[in-house]
């Protein structure tokens, strides 16, 4: 892909979604990626110890 193809794609996206909608879409995409990465990390769950009563 060269520069003319990329420019054509950017123009098509701008025409389809408009200038105001694109930042909202990118914000949502970034939030989704962040949540996905957080879900991949193993959770550390504290282990509760039971005390024995005498």
N, C-alpha and C positions, 0 to 999 in steps of 0.2 A: 504494500500500500504506500502510495506516495502522498505528497502534500496536497495535490488537488483532490484526491479521493477523501482525505480526512476533512478538508474544508467543506466539501460537498455534504458529507455526513453531518457536520456541525450545523450547517445551514438548514438541512432537512429537520434535524432535531429541534432547532429554534422555531421553525415554522409549525411543527406539529404540537409542541408543548407550550411555546411562548416563553418570554424572558422571565416572567414572574414564577412560573411553575418549576423551572429547572433547579433553582437553589433549594426549594422544598424537597424535591426528589433526591438531590444529592445529600441533604441533611438526613433524610430517612434511610438512604443507602448506607451512610456512615454509621448511623445508629444500629442498623442491622448487622453490619460487619463487627462492630464493637460487641454487641450481644453474642454473636456467634463465637468470637474469640473467647469471650468470658465463659461461654458454655463448654468450650473444649478443655479448659483448665480443670483439673480435679479439685473437688471441694474438700476442704479439710473440716472434718466434723469432730468436735471435742468429745472425747470418750468420758462418760460419767462413771465414776467409781462408787460402788455401794459400800457403805460402812456397815459393819456388823455390830449389832447392839447386844450387849451381854446382860 
